[in-house]
Amino acid sequence: MIIRDKADHLYQQQINMNENIQFNSEEQLIKKAVLHLNGHIFGCVLGIISALVIFVATNWLVIKGGDVIGPHLGLLSHFFIGYSVTFVGSLIGAVYGFVVSYLSGLLIGWVYNGVVSLRTRKIRG
């Protein structure tokens, strides 16, 4: 009877250890999934948003019309070669906006993941 009680006690300890190990691995998996930022997806999202903003803002001013059309938005032509406040310019600006924002999102994701990697190493060690 004593041997059976010891065996049951050891079995329960082993079950508890397996549950703790499984919990820790699940916890680490969640932390890794939450902390990791996919730079390509983040860049695509930023690129699409900025391309839409430039496209809509430019065409809004073109449709609105007037004597002077978008002098402030026209300043983008200093950075985006070929851009102007016209329909064709809105397409050119949307492409430039997507590319610049995609690269920015990629860089932000890379820096963010590097900082998270350093912090998790510091916590572990």
Residue, then its C-alpha position, 0 to 999 in steps of 0.5 A: m500500500i505504501i509503495r502504491d501511495k508513493a507511486d501515485h504521489l510521483y505520478q501526480q508530481q510528473i503530471n504537475m511538471n508536464e502541465n507547468i512545462q506545457f503552460n510555459s511553452e504556450e506562454q512563450l509562444i504567445k509572447k513571441a507571437v505578440l511581440h514579433l512584428n511582421g515588417h512586410i505586413f506593416g509596410c504594406v498596410l502603411g503603404i496602402i494607407s498613404a497611397l490612398v490618402i495621397f490619391v484621394a487628397t489630390n483628386w479631391l483638389v482636382i475635382k474641387g477646382g478653382d484658380v489655384i489648385g493645391p499649392h501645399l499638396g503641390l510641394l510634394s513634387h519636390f520629393f516625388i519626381g513627376y508628381s503634380v496636382t492632376f489625376v495622373g499626378s495622383l497615380i504617380g504620388a500614390v506609387y511614391g507614397f506606397v513605396v516610401s511608406y512600405l520601406s518605412g514600415l519595413l524599417i520600423g518593424w526591423v528596429y522594433n523586432g531588434v529592440v524586442s529581441l534585446r529586451t527578451r535576452k535581457i529578461r532571460g539572462 
